[in-house]
Amino acid sequence: MRRLTFEKVIKARNFMQMNLNNKGPTVVSLFSGCGGMDLGFIMAGYKVIWANECWKDAADTYEHNLGKHVDRRKIEDVPSKEIPDCDVVVGGPPCQAFSLAKGKRFLTDPRAKLVFEFVRVVKDKMPRAFVLENVPGLCSFGGYETPADKKRHTGRHLKELLKSFQGAGYEVSWAILNAANYGVPQHRRRIFIIGRRIDFMIIRGVANKETLKAYGLSRQKIGLKVITGEIEPQCLQP
């Protein structure tokens, strides 16, 4: 049987054109790499309008396969005002600082701070949702403050990250998934952190009970306030 290379598959499907033609929600991609996560969103009907990748080889590959919308600057050098507004922010910040594969990890590793560049963009652009991917080592980075935290696998760094998203107005959930359970022929465990903007969730009646309680609201109260015009999207603050 003839073996297809990834490049031939990309060319055959023309994902670059697919992205241009997509009419779905818009996506801003951070730490984009060669575009694997972006490709998944494109195939799901989303439209990636801006990407960021400073490693030349990865950016070249991204541009060749998915389009010229990739910004090659370091994300720290990109002001939020130069990033377009979007519906979803996605990305996988560098994992080297968190990885357990190398043995020793250092809290002073500057790469560990790059996840907060992701937070910065989310706070400034306020997309309806975000998806952040990283290695499971992120969960234990910085150690655990309490036995309960260790049981829940929420280390200091992860807790700070989650609180930052929650403080920005997002309902956050996370899980460690294994790619082998989703059709990939290798055991590849990764943490996925998903955030949904609380005002949209409350307006649409899909916020969980914990979120409503934190805002002193109930589904009945929300419905009444929407009808009377007392609340609108982006106006809710905890």
N, C-alpha and C positions, 0 to 999 in steps of 0.2 A: 504494500500500500504506500502511495506517495506521501511523504512527510511534509507538512506545511510549516514553514517558519513563522514566527510571530509577525515578522514584517509583512509576509504575504497575506496572513490572515487580516491584518490591519488594512492593507491595500485592498483586499477583496471586499471587506465590509465598508471601507471608507468612513471610519468613525469621525474623521475631521469634518466631512460634509454632514454626517449625521448630527454632530453637535451644532453646526450652523443652522440646520433645519429644525432642530428641536424647539418646541414652543412651551416646554414645561418650566418649572421654577428655576430661577437663576442661581448659579453656584460660584462662589469664590473659593479657590483652592490654595491652601498654604502648605509649604514643605511638600511640594507636589511630586518630587522625584521624577520618574519616567511617565507618571500619569496613570498608574494602576487604579487608584481609587476614583480618579476622575472618569476613567473609562467605564467603570461600573455605573456611575451616575449618568453618564451619557447614554449608556445602553438602557437605562431605566427611564429615559425621556427628559432628563434634566439638561439645562444649557449652561455649560461652564463658560463664564464670561471673562474671568481673570484668574491667572495662576501665578505662583511664585516659587522659583527654584534657582538657587545660586550656584549649584554644582554644574559646571559647563556641560559635561557629558550627558547628565540626566536631562538638562534643559534642552540640549540639542535633540535628544531622542523624543522628548515631549513635543517639541515644535514640529519635528518631522512627521510624527504620527497623529497628533491631536490639534495642532494649530499654533498660530503665532501670538496667542494671547498670554504668553508666559513672560513674566517680569523676572529678570536675572539678578536683581539686587538682593543683598542680604535683607531679610525681613525687618531687622532692626533699623535699617536705613530707609524704610518705606513709610512715610507718614500715612496715617489712616485716611486722611482726606484724599489721597491719591488712589485709594482702593475703592472700586465702585460699590454702590449699595447692591445688596443681593438678598435672596430668600434663604440661602443656606451657606454656611461656611464649613468646609471640610479640610482635613489634613492629618498628617502623621509627623509630628515634630521629631527631631533626631532622638534616637533611643539609646545611643551608646552610653550615656551617663547612667541609665537605669538598668541596662542589661546585666543579667546574672552570669552570662557566659564567660565574661572576662575575669570573674573572681572579685577583685576589690572594686569598690565604688566610692566616690568621694563627693561629699556634699558641696565642695567648692568647684566642682566641674561646671564650667560656664554653659555647657550644652544643656544642663538640667534646667536652666532658666528660660530656655527657648519656648517651653510650653506656655509660658506666661505672655509671650508675644502673640500666641494664638488667642489667649484671653483678652489681650489688649484690642485685637481686631474685632472680636466678638462684642466687646463692650462698646466700642466706637461705632460699629456698623449696625448693631442690633438686628441680626437676621432672625427670621422666624424660627430657625433651628440650626444646630451645628452637630457635626460628627467628628470626634477626635479619636485617632487610633495610635496605639503604642504597645510596647512589650509589657508582659505581666510584671516585670521588675519594678515598674512605676508604682505598683501597689505597696511595696515594702520599702521604697526609697525613703531614707530619713529615719527609719525605725518606727516603732509603734509607741504611742503615748500611754495606752492602757491595754490590758488583756482583751477587753472587748474589741478594741480596734484591730488587734492581731487576729482575732477570730473572724472579723469581718473583712480582713485583708485591706484595711484602709490605713496606710502609713501616713506620716506627717505631710509629705509632699502631696500625696493624693488628696488628703483632707483640705489642704490649703487651696488646691486647684478646684475642687468641688465647691468650696465656699466662695471662691472668686466668681464662679459661674452663677451660683445661686444668688449672690449679692447683686449680680448684674440683671437679675430678673428672669432666671431660667429654672425650669423644673428639670433636674438632672437625674439620669439613670446610667448605670454602667454594668458591664459584664465581661468576663473573660471567655472568649470563644476560640474554638479549635477549627482551623480551616479544613481539616480532614472531614469534619462533619458537614461540610458545604460543597463537596465535589472537588476539593483540591487534593492531589495525591501526595500530601505530606502533612506531618503533624506540625502545625504552626499556630501556637497559642498567642492571642493578642487581646489586649483590653480595648474595648470600645466604650467611649463616653458620649452619650447622646443628650443634647439639651434642647428643650422646646420652650419658646418664649411664653411666659406665663399669661400675659394679657390675651394672646390668641387662644390659648388653651381654655382659659376661663370663659371667654366670650363664646367659644364653640362647645362649651359644656363637657370638656374631656379632661379637665384638671383633676388630679386625685384628691382624696379627702385631706391629706396632710397639707397640700398646697392651699386649699380653700381655708383650712383652719388657721394657717399662718397669716392669711389675709383677713381673718375674721369674717369670712363669707360663707354662704351656702349656695347651692345651685338655684334655689328658689329666689334668694336675694339677688343673685346675678341676673337672672331672667328679668326680674322687676326693674333693676337698674338699667338694663339694656333697653327695655321698652320705654322707660321714661327719659332716656338719653343722658342719664347721670354718669355713665362710664362709656369710654370709647377705647379702642385698641391703643396701646402705648401710653395710656394714662394711669395705669394701675401701679402703685408702688407699695412694697411690703411695709 
